[in-house]
């Protein structure tokens, strides 16, 4: 009888802690066929088409931002369809430069079918965030996958970045 009581208590404890973890962050795969990618977000996503000026319309077909915005964790994908192709290095430099990071933490080339990719990481960025970003060029598409986070957000940032996949290219 004693072991049954212990088992019941442990089972209830396990059940209670398991449900707390599940409720804390619910990751959901999102598939955006029109923009050729899939990714996991852990919260509500706001989809915003970018405003494209007349000068830019010469080079771009469209650009859309997919944003999950929190106080300590901000996740974003910017998917841009170009008319003539991507100038990859210039796009990476302009995209990452906008975060005004003071402490580079590294960069690495990334493998992607039918394209190229690069990851950049830095600390001491605007508003005290760390930034990890992945940039991909596939065909006429340029993708910016950005995770901005404060202390403790590294695991969520990594999960988000690693979940990105180009589809339908």
C-alpha positions in Angstrom: 0.0 0.0 0.0 2.9 2.4 0.8 4.4 2.1 -2.7 1.0 2.8 -4.2 0.8 6.1 -2.3 4.3 7.0 -3.4 3.5 6.2 -7.0 0.3 8.2 -6.9 2.1 11.3 -5.4 5.0 11.0 -7.9 2.5 10.6 -10.8 0.5 13.6 -9.8 3.7 15.7 -9.3 4.9 14.6 -12.8 1.5 15.4 -14.3 1.4 18.8 -12.7 4.9 19.8 -13.7 4.5 18.4 -17.2 1.4 20.5 -17.9 3.2 23.7 -16.6 6.0 23.2 -19.1 3.6 22.5 -22.0 1.6 25.7 -21.2 4.7 27.9 -20.9 5.5 27.9 -24.5 3.6 26.3 -27.3 5.5 26.1 -30.5 3.5 25.8 -33.7 4.8 25.2 -37.2 3.6 27.8 -39.6 3.6 27.2 -43.4 3.7 30.2 -45.7 3.5 28.7 -49.2 3.1 32.0 -51.0 6.4 33.2 -49.6 8.1 29.8 -49.8 9.0 28.9 -46.2 7.9 27.2 -43.0 9.0 28.0 -39.4 7.9 27.5 -35.8 6.7 30.4 -33.7 5.9 30.2 -30.0 3.2 32.8 -29.9 0.8 35.0 -32.0 2.2 36.1 -35.3 1.4 39.4 -37.0 1.8 39.4 -40.8 2.6 42.8 -42.3 3.4 43.5 -46.0 6.3 46.0 -46.2 5.7 49.4 -47.7 7.7 49.5 -50.9 8.6 52.9 -52.4 8.5 53.7 -56.1 12.4 53.5 -56.3 12.4 50.0 -54.7 9.6 48.7 -56.9 12.1 48.6 -59.7 14.0 45.8 -57.8 11.3 44.1 -55.6 8.1 42.3 -56.3 7.0 42.2 -52.6 8.2 41.9 -49.1 6.4 40.6 -46.0 7.3 40.5 -42.3 6.1 37.8 -40.0 6.5 39.0 -36.4 6.1 37.7 -32.9 6.8 40.6 -30.5 7.4 40.2 -26.8 9.2 42.3 -24.2 12.2 39.9 -23.9 11.9 37.9 -27.1 11.2 39.2 -30.6 11.1 36.8 -33.5 10.8 37.8 -37.2 11.0 36.5 -40.7 11.2 39.0 -43.6 10.6 37.3 -46.9 11.4 39.4 -50.0 10.9 38.4 -53.6 13.2 40.3 -55.9 12.8 40.8 -59.7 16.3 40.2 -60.8 18.0 38.3 -58.0 19.5 38.9 -54.6 22.7 40.9 -53.8 23.4 38.6 -50.8 26.3 40.3 -49.0 24.7 43.7 -49.3 21.4 42.4 -47.9 23.1 40.7 -45.0 25.2 43.7 -44.1 22.3 46.1 -44.3 19.9 43.8 -42.4 22.3 42.9 -39.5 23.7 46.5 -39.3 20.3 47.8 -38.5 20.5 46.2 -35.0 23.5 48.4 -34.0 25.3 45.6 -32.2 28.5 46.4 -30.2 29.9 42.9 -29.6 30.1 40.5 -32.5 29.9 36.8 -31.3 30.5 35.1 -34.6 29.3 34.1 -38.0 29.0 31.0 -40.1 28.1 29.9 -43.5 24.9 27.8 -43.7 23.9 25.1 -46.2 20.7 25.4 -48.1 19.4 23.6 -51.2 19.5 25.9 -54.3 21.0 28.8 -52.5 23.3 30.3 -49.8 23.0 31.2 -46.2 24.8 32.9 -43.4 24.3 33.2 -39.6 25.5 36.1 -37.5 25.3 36.5 -33.7 26.0 39.5 -31.5 25.5 41.0 -28.1 25.0 44.5 -26.7 22.6 45.4 -29.5 19.9 48.1 -29.6 17.8 48.2 -26.4 20.1 45.7 -24.7 19.1 42.7 -26.9 21.3 39.9 -28.2 20.6 39.2 -31.9 21.0 36.0 -33.8 20.1 36.2 -37.4 20.1 33.9 -40.4 20.0 35.1 -44.0 19.2 33.0 -47.0 19.1 33.6 -50.7 17.2 31.0 -52.8 16.3 31.9 -56.4 14.8 35.4 -56.3 14.0 35.1 -52.6 15.9 36.8 -49.8 14.9 35.6 -46.2 15.9 37.3 -43.0 15.2 35.2 -39.9 15.9 37.2 -36.8 15.7 36.4 -33.1 16.2 39.3 -30.6 16.3 38.3 -27.0 17.4 39.3 -23.5 19.2 37.0 -21.0 17.5 33.6 -20.8 16.1 33.6 -24.3 18.9 31.7 -26.0 17.1 28.4 -26.2 13.9 29.9 -27.7 16.0 31.9 -30.2 17.9 28.8 -31.3 14.7 26.8 -31.7 13.1 29.5 -33.9 16.2 29.9 -36.1 16.7 26.2 -36.6 13.1 25.6 -37.5 13.2 27.7 -40.6 13.0 25.8 -43.9 12.7 27.0 -47.5 9.9 25.1 -49.3 8.7 25.0 -52.9 11.8 26.4 -54.6 
